[in-house]
């Protein structure tokens, strides 16, 4: 997400299903991210939420991760008992953060 101090409003942008070959040759995804940030600036929102995937490319335009907790509950209490320890075994996604605003 990209945050503007002092503003509570938020623009959410989610992208689903595009042609990966065309994206590779024309940088569609990156340009859409720039367009969403531009729309957020023009609208004066305090935050542009760009979704939960592709963190590395989003960091190239100044995006920073906002970590969230996940709550998961099954209707069967026995499954719930075993679910929590199993979820701790799932490793976090590895990615290399970028910073376009180097000093």
PyMOL commands that set and color helices and strands:
alter all, ss='L'
color gray80, all
select helices_A, chain A and resi 20-26+28-43+55-59+77-87
alter helices_A, ss='H'
color red, helices_A
select strands_A, chain A and resi 2-3+10-12+47-49
alter strands_A, ss='S'
color yellow, strands_A
deselect
rebuild
show_as cartoon
